[in-house]
């Protein structure tokens, strides 16, 4: 009988378009080396500048990706949820963490140690090229978000971030994000976010709740 733990990992990671494109051999290798770990809200997975010791993936819950600013404070850059693989980019650029990752809520993650990645790379020599492809996709998404935050209307900025957080999930779907976090991601005030969300709610696109949003209609966001 198949290992239920590995079925769970495979099901979660198949949410990632990048993972779905990989060969069956590479998928099996990553799943086979993955360790399942649980973490509570507020736990720091790693900090910018630390030596990279492996990659992570989200099976359940969410993780805040933070950028350390010049004054030592942290700015929210992204929230990653179920199916997202992260923490691999440092392997491509000096083996030092580029950002900080903090568990946002009680979460279940996978962890693939550096030694396991090296073992996979010996069997799958193109592994790092595949991760470079994933890094390029994430960089493009971050650039698009930055441009949108600079040029788009408040409603368009918020709709874009909600669509990214929804991903390919079936609607309706709950998104674990606060209005403060959405304001930080979109470069807007909380008051503006609140007004936009009220408008979306009146149009039937979302439902607001405590520390969560329910997205009802992706077409309205589009």
C-alpha positions, -999 to +999 in steps of 0.1 A: +000+000+000+013+035-008+027+056+020-001+081+030+025+106+040+039+106+005+005+108-011-002+139+010+031+155-001+025+146-038-011+160-037+000+193-021+030+198-044+009+191-076-007+224-069+025+240-082+026+243-120+064+239-118+062+207-099+036+193-123+060+199-152+088+178-137+096+142-147+081+114-126+116+105-116+124+139-102+090+141-085+096+108-068+131+118-058+120+150-041+091+134-024+112+105-012+138+128+004+113+151+020+109+153+057+075+163+071+078+189+099+052+209+119+058+245+130+038+269+151+029+305+142+058+329+146+086+302+142+115+315+121+125+289+095+156+309+085+169+345+084+186+364+055+223+359+054+223+325+070+239+295+053+213+276+033+208+241+045+179+229+023+146+238+008+110+239+021+075+233+008+041+241+023+017+212+028-008+231+050-008+266+064+013+296+052+047+312+056+056+349+055+086+358+032+103+389+046+130+412+033+154+428+058+156+466+052+186+488+057+174+499+092+172+463+104+134+461+102+115+436+080+091+442+052+065+417+040+074+405+004+051+376+000+029+350+017+033+314+004+008+287+010-001+251+001+020+237-027+047+264-028+083+253-028+108+279-014+143+282+001+161+269-030+174+301-045+203+305-021+218+273-036+221+292-069+236+324-055+263+319-029+245+295-006+233+322+017+197+330+024+184+360+005+152+365+025+137+356+058+110+330+062+086+330+092+057+306+098+025+326+097+001+302+113+003+266+125+017+248+094+029+215+080+059+217+058+083+196+040+121+200+044+147+186+020+182+189+035+211+201+014+227+167+015+195+151+001+195+177-027+231+168-036+221+131-037+192+139-060+214+160-082+238+131-087+209+110-101+192+140-118+219+163-131+195+189-144+180+195-109+197+229-105+186+240-139+150+232-130+153+252-098+168+281-118+137+280-140+115+281-108+136+311-095+130+329-128+093+324-126+092+337-090+114+367-100+090+375-129+060+374-105+078+397-080+087+421-108+051+422-121+038+428-085+063+457-081+052+473-113+016+468-105+020+484-071+037+514-088+012+519-116-021+501-111-052+514-093-057+503-057-085+479-067-062+463-094-033+459-070-055+441-044-072+420-070-038+409-084-025+398-050-057+380-042-055+361-075-019+351-068-029+338-034-058+319-048-036+302-074-055+273-090-077+264-061-114+258-067-137+286-056-149+296-031-117+294-012-105+310+021-072+329+020-053+333+053-045+370+051-053+401+071-061+435+058-029+448+073-009+422+054-028+429+022-020+466+027+017+459+031+018+437+001+000+462-021+017+494-008-017+508+004-031+521+036-053+497+056-082+522+052-079+520+014-077+482+015-108+481+037-128+503+012-117+483-018-127+450-001-161+464+008-166+472-028-155+437-039-178+423-013-208+444-026-201+430-061-200+394-048-163+388-054-152+382-018-165+377+017-145+393+046-139+376+079-116+377+109-080+373+096-093+356+065-109+364+031-131+342+011-128+346-026-160+338-044-156+349-080-123+350-098-139+366-129-149+396-108-113+400-096-101+397-132 
